[in-house]
Amino acid sequence: MIAALAVCAVGLILFTLLSAPSARKLITEDLSARLDKLESADSDIMDRIESASAERFKTIGVDSTEFAKAYLADFDYRIGDIDIDGDNATAKVTVTTRRLSSVLSAFSTDYQREVRSLDQAPDPEQSATLAGKSLLQAAKDTEPEDHVLTIAYHHDAGGGWQMQDSSWRNELSSALGAQGKSA
């Protein structure tokens, strides 16, 4: 009887261990859920971009949602190695996206070229229209680049893996923003 109970207990423990999601799987699922929102230009992401920039874009005649869609149009990601060291883990993710500094550089070049092509200096309204047209075109034409992100996770007391938010913000801002590392 004791042997049968021991076998059942070991079987139950093995079943629980084997059916519990692995750390790598949990981290991959969390990363995928977050990055899928960017890849699909999720409405929540678009709302955040619009609320943060709508007024500034409006002054140059650009719809912030249209700009965001152009900027994120070729966003893609690949989850690479996930290294686990006790209660800490790091995930390598390669994202393909446009760098804002590249978009702004292309915008500046195009805008200056447009202004120089005019017979006379543009009035403020014409200047704003040219700026908007140039910015939107730069967002569409700038080639995306690969960026390697290193995202930190920590194993919590509940058995899950929590992303270190500062790691996420810093790494993603680096890839999307004006400075940081490229692959």
Disulfide bonds with the S-S distance in Angstrom:
none
